[in-house]
Amino acid sequence: MQSPSKENGHLLGLGLDNQDGHKRITQAERFTVVGGSDETHGRMTETLVKTYETLDRRGKSIETVEKSELRDIIKENTPS
């Protein structure tokens, strides 16, 4: 039996460009994305999924990664 994860970090994406009246919320174990247009919401979700994939590959977590490295990872994983 595995012990429960001691990670408590959680990233939040907040979209402010929604003008179509839809309420978008995507919740995952390690992140939440709220609001935004369909395009923005999708981009933020993709960015956070890829960010956690990169952290996992590097053997790091939100609690152990340096803020500057996390910023770089998010920037690298943001779709253009």
C-alpha positions as CSV (number, residue, x, y, z in Angstrom):
1,M,0.0,0.0,0.0
2,Q,1.4,3.4,-1.0
3,S,1.4,6.2,1.5
4,P,-0.8,9.2,0.6
5,S,1.0,12.1,-1.2
6,K,2.3,14.8,1.0
7,E,2.0,17.3,-1.8
8,N,-0.4,20.1,-1.1
9,G,0.5,22.5,-3.9
10,H,-2.2,23.4,-6.4
11,L,-2.0,25.8,-9.4
12,L,-4.9,28.0,-10.3
13,G,-5.6,29.4,-13.7
14,L,-8.0,32.3,-13.9
15,G,-9.4,33.5,-17.2
16,L,-10.8,37.0,-17.3
17,D,-11.8,37.3,-21.0
18,N,-15.1,35.4,-21.0
19,Q,-17.9,37.3,-22.8
20,D,-20.1,34.5,-23.9
21,G,-21.8,33.9,-20.6
22,H,-20.5,30.3,-20.2
23,K,-19.1,29.3,-16.8
24,R,-16.0,27.1,-17.3
25,I,-14.4,25.2,-14.5
26,T,-11.8,22.4,-14.9
27,Q,-10.7,20.7,-11.8
28,A,-7.9,18.2,-11.5
29,E,-6.0,16.7,-8.6
30,R,-3.2,19.3,-8.9
31,F,-4.8,22.3,-10.6
32,T,-8.0,24.2,-11.2
33,V,-8.8,26.4,-14.2
34,V,-11.7,28.9,-13.8
35,G,-13.3,31.2,-16.4
36,G,-12.0,32.5,-19.6
37,S,-13.2,32.2,-23.1
38,D,-13.3,28.7,-24.6
39,E,-9.9,29.3,-26.2
40,T,-8.3,30.8,-23.1
41,H,-9.7,28.1,-20.9
42,G,-8.3,25.4,-23.1
43,R,-4.9,27.0,-23.4
44,M,-4.6,27.4,-19.6
45,T,-5.7,23.8,-19.1
46,E,-3.2,22.5,-21.7
47,T,-0.4,24.6,-20.1
48,L,-1.0,23.3,-16.6
49,V,-1.3,19.6,-17.8
50,K,2.1,20.0,-19.6
51,T,3.6,21.9,-16.7
52,Y,2.9,19.0,-14.3
53,E,4.1,16.5,-16.9
54,T,7.4,18.4,-17.1
55,L,7.7,18.5,-13.3
56,D,7.0,14.8,-13.1
57,R,9.7,14.1,-15.7
58,R,12.2,16.2,-13.7
59,G,11.2,14.5,-10.4
60,K,10.0,17.7,-8.9
61,S,6.8,19.0,-7.4
62,I,5.2,22.4,-6.8
63,E,6.7,22.3,-3.3
64,T,10.2,21.5,-4.4
65,V,10.7,23.5,-7.6
66,E,12.3,26.9,-7.5
67,K,9.8,29.7,-8.4
68,S,12.0,30.8,-11.3
69,E,12.2,27.3,-12.7
70,L,8.4,26.9,-12.4
71,R,7.9,30.2,-14.2
72,D,10.2,29.0,-17.0
73,I,8.4,25.6,-17.2
74,I,5.0,27.4,-17.5
75,K,6.3,29.7,-20.1
76,E,7.8,26.8,-22.1
77,N,4.5,24.9,-21.9
78,T,2.2,27.7,-22.9
79,P,0.8,27.1,-26.4
80,S,1.5,29.9,-28.9
